[in-house]
Amino acid sequence: RRIDSLSIRGRDFAAVLSECSPGRTANTDWKYVNSVNTLFLAGELDEKYSTIGKTWSTSREPVAYVELPRVGHAILMESPFDVCAVIDDFLRPTNKKAEEGTSLEL
């Protein structure tokens, strides 16, 4: 499923990834990140970003970290519905989560 999804997208996908790469953004872009309101998503198969996410989730000012199983670097391409569910859960007010009794486990 992963390979099929990625092989269809081709050059447009590569161009987007290239321009949005953290290597092309300045370190100062992260200077004002508020860890209380930060969600870090990474795929289990993406060694670089899953390591960063785990580190940030246990830092002095931890961020919320979710690791998507069986997903690599292209999380939006490989698992778009799971990404949407995680973001929805993160943005949902805490009291509403408690009322609904929802918890997200992937």
FENHUUR-V758148 format. One record per helix or strand of 3 or more residues. SS is the DSSP state (h for helix, s for strand). FROM is the first residue (numbers start at 1). TO is the last residue. Records with the same first field share a line. If there is no record, write none. Layout:
# FENHUUR-V758148
SS=FROM-TO ; FROM-TO
This chain:
# FENHUUR-V758148
h=2-20 ; 22-24 ; 27-30 ; 35-37 ; 47-57 ; 75-78 ; 80-91 ; 94-100
s=39-43 ; 64-68
